[in-house]
Amino acid sequence: MSTDKNVAEIGYQLGYNEKSYFTHTFKRKTGMTPTDFREEMQKILS
C-alpha cells in the first residue's frame, strides 16, 4: 500500500518468479487480487 512499486516488483521481492503465481497465491489467501487489495486499502485510509 505504501509503495509505488507494481505488483510484479513486489512479487519478485517476495521471491515469486511469476507475477501470475504471486497474484494467484495472494488472491487465495485474501480473497482479492493485490491490485484490488491496494485500491480497497486506499479507499479506507483516505
Secondary structure, DSSP 4 states (H G I P E B T S, - for coil): ------HHHHHHHTT-S-HHHHHHHHHHHHSS-HHHHHHHHHHHH-
